[in-house]
Amino acid sequence: MEALVLVCADPEQRWTAPELAKRLYITPASAAVVLDDLRQSAIVAFDPANDTFFFESNPGNGLVQRAAALYASHLVEISLLIHSKLDRKAQQFADAFNFRRDA
């Protein structure tokens, strides 16, 4: 969710895995996985010319922007849910944000 919020916040920003990792306090390898997941969900696009990812603006991303706004307005509640010991509930919440290209 935090990666989603960062990427949506500035559509002109280009992200590398190390840059995202630094902002999210995760490893570059983990950031690369997150960026690739967002790419596969058609939320970000990849620019091979400079090895960066960027927010891909398309009509379906209105849902992405609403999710980012919801996260920003309910940061504590969502963070507690995501980081709770209740793995099943956190997974169900995360699964709700699995976007499909045809949706």
C-alpha positions as CSV (number, residue, x, y, z in Angstrom):
1,M,0.0,0.0,0.0
2,E,2.8,2.4,0.9
3,A,4.4,1.8,-2.5
4,L,1.0,2.4,-4.2
5,V,0.6,5.7,-2.3
6,L,4.2,6.9,-3.3
7,V,3.8,6.0,-6.9
8,C,0.3,7.6,-7.2
9,A,1.4,10.8,-5.3
10,D,3.6,12.0,-8.2
11,P,2.8,10.6,-11.6
12,E,5.9,12.3,-13.1
13,Q,8.2,10.5,-10.6
14,R,10.3,7.7,-12.0
15,W,11.2,5.0,-9.4
16,T,14.1,2.5,-9.2
17,A,14.0,-0.4,-6.8
18,P,16.8,1.1,-4.6
19,E,14.9,4.5,-4.4
20,L,11.7,2.8,-3.4
21,A,13.5,0.6,-0.9
22,K,15.0,3.6,0.7
23,R,11.6,5.3,1.1
24,L,9.9,2.2,2.4
25,Y,12.8,0.9,4.6
26,I,12.9,-2.4,2.8
27,T,15.6,-4.2,0.8
28,P,16.1,-3.3,-2.9
29,A,15.2,-6.9,-3.7
30,S,11.8,-6.5,-1.9
31,A,11.2,-3.2,-3.6
32,A,11.9,-4.8,-7.0
33,V,9.2,-7.5,-6.2
34,V,6.7,-4.8,-5.2
35,L,7.4,-2.8,-8.4
36,D,7.1,-5.8,-10.5
37,D,3.8,-6.7,-8.8
38,L,2.5,-3.2,-9.5
39,R,3.7,-3.6,-13.1
40,Q,1.8,-6.9,-13.5
41,S,-1.3,-5.2,-12.2
42,A,-1.0,-2.4,-14.8
43,I,-0.5,0.2,-12.1
44,V,3.0,1.1,-13.1
45,A,4.8,0.8,-16.3
46,F,8.5,-0.1,-16.8
47,D,10.9,2.0,-18.9
48,P,13.8,-0.2,-19.9
49,A,15.7,2.7,-21.3
50,N,16.5,3.9,-17.7
51,D,15.4,0.9,-15.6
52,T,12.6,2.9,-13.9
53,F,9.0,2.4,-13.1
54,F,6.3,5.1,-13.2
55,F,2.6,5.4,-12.5
56,E,0.6,4.4,-15.6
57,S,-2.3,6.7,-15.9
58,N,-5.3,4.9,-17.4
59,P,-9.1,4.9,-16.8
60,G,-8.9,1.9,-14.4
61,N,-6.5,3.7,-12.1
62,G,-9.2,5.8,-10.6
63,L,-9.7,2.8,-8.3
64,V,-6.0,2.9,-7.5
65,Q,-6.1,6.6,-6.7
66,R,-9.1,6.1,-4.4
67,A,-7.3,3.2,-2.6
68,A,-4.3,5.5,-2.1
69,A,-6.5,8.3,-0.8
70,L,-8.2,5.8,1.6
71,Y,-4.8,4.6,2.8
72,A,-3.7,8.2,3.4
73,S,-6.9,9.0,5.4
74,H,-6.9,5.8,7.5
75,L,-3.2,5.2,7.8
76,V,-3.2,3.9,11.4
77,E,-6.1,1.5,11.0
78,I,-4.8,0.1,7.7
79,S,-1.2,-0.2,9.0
80,L,-2.5,-2.0,12.1
81,L,-4.4,-4.4,9.9
82,I,-1.6,-5.1,7.5
83,H,1.0,-5.6,10.3
84,S,-1.3,-7.5,12.6
85,K,-0.7,-11.1,13.7
86,L,-4.0,-12.0,12.0
87,D,-2.3,-13.1,8.8
88,R,-5.6,-14.3,7.3
89,K,-7.3,-10.9,7.7
90,A,-4.3,-9.0,6.4
91,Q,-4.1,-11.3,3.4
92,Q,-7.8,-10.9,2.7
93,F,-7.3,-7.1,2.8
94,A,-4.3,-7.3,0.5
95,D,-6.2,-9.6,-1.9
96,A,-8.9,-6.9,-2.2
97,F,-6.3,-4.8,-4.1
98,N,-5.3,-7.4,-6.7
99,F,-6.3,-5.5,-9.7
100,R,-7.0,-7.2,-13.0
101,R,-6.4,-5.6,-16.4
102,D,-10.0,-6.3,-17.5
103,A,-11.6,-4.9,-14.4
